[in-house]
Amino acid sequence: MNRRKILRTGTLGTLGLLISPSFQTARAQGRIFGANDKIRIGIVGFSDRLNSSLLPALKGLMAEFNCECVGVSDLWSVRRDDAKAYFAKHFNQDIATYRNNEELYEKAKPDAVIISTADFQHALHAIEAIQAGCDVYCEKPFAETMQDARAALKVAKESDRIIQIGSQRRSGRFYHAAHDFLKAGKFGPIVAAEMTWNVNEPGRWRRSAAVAKLKEQDTDWKRFLCNRPDDKFDPRKYLEYRLFWPYSSGIPGQWMSHQIDTVHWFTGLPHPRSVVANGGIYQWKDGRSNWDTMTCVFDYGPLDDPSSGFQVTFGSRNSNSAGGTKEIYYSNGGELNLLTNQVTPNGGMPEKEAAVMGLKPNLLETSKLEVPAEVATSANTGADAITTAHMRNWLECIRSRKQPHAPVEAGYQHSIATIMSNAAARTGERVTFDEKTQEVMAGNKVFHL
């Protein structure tokens, strides 16, 4: 069986063949780092996100954590050249580049990798990395199908590797303050949450200049497809994958996965009980298949108690930025606004209304959440503070072998929610999750590609 055939089968037994047996035996045991051991880091996918945010964050921490970058894997020759130029300029290093991940693991022998590839590849590349004995920083969304999510979760849980999902809110000081406030019981039960992510950017997820450069002979299209259906070479699907299913779910995987993750983190609930969704391509009729406008409504609560719970609404449009980004949690006594970091009595039950039913008024006091001090970075690299904090946490956990802020379970859980949203959008059905089979159900059918 070739690698393409192996990935299409999707079974854990055959996925294990992706790394050669001798290499797997030598490396998959994993390594425990001493205080002075150098951490050898490999890069899987030289993406825009990587060079604009993740590498600047890593650069500011490398001296403190005794790290070095030992190689970059990318299928496209142009991206490998870009990586060479980037590392020469920003790291003063002649970085080794590799045509694929097998070459990276066999020749560079990294201890850890940062995965920043196409959305649908994340889970499969995480499996490869874990089986190569590497600790992993894996960008979100963790998976775009439940088959991939289950396979990656199983491999991760059977290993001793440190897996940090790129849900960087979990390392944000303000989000930790909100988490602690909610857990302290001062807010009261959540009755609703409202989440919004609006932009007006015609070029969002477009890569027109790069698309014009990409030639089939300069990359490995079949390897890029992994376990997705056979398709003819398309440079737009390769570089603008966020616009095309089944290479990405678009809005759910890119934006909603961040915001819905806070619901799971704050409440301990692993996934929605049900999802409905609607939307369409209303503005950017440029050949994309993923929607430019979307609204999802989630029901969350204990699975064994349908009489309790709360509703979450998520809305996003790419054609008008009014409203911007919003994350607000509501209780009967007021609201917690994650953008302003404020608790207010806005919308709480006033005395007049409470008296009608013989109840006491329920109004929260206006306050700012207490936020812990920010950890200083060792250099001003241009990276945003929250990504740097998330990268720091990963490196700390590689040293300590403690669980990171966003472990593999966090990725699995946000994947359930994003896959449910995608299923609801594509089928028009009310979507649920089958706990026994760990499958997303659109009506009475399992949702597949």
Beta strands, then each sheet from edge to edge (+ up, - down):
strand 1: 39-44
strand 2: 67-73
strand 3: 97-98
strand 4: 112-115
strand 5: 135-138
strand 6: 163-165
strand 7: 190-198
strand 8: 274-280
strand 9: 293-300
strand 10: 310-317
strand 11: 325-331
strand 12: 334-337
strand 13: 342-344
strand 14: 367-368
strand 15: 431-434
strand 16: 439-442
strand 17: 445-446
sheet 1: 3+ 2+ 1+ 4+ 5+ 6+
sheet 2: 14+ 13- 12+ 11- 7+ 10+ 9- 8+ 15- 16+ 17-
end
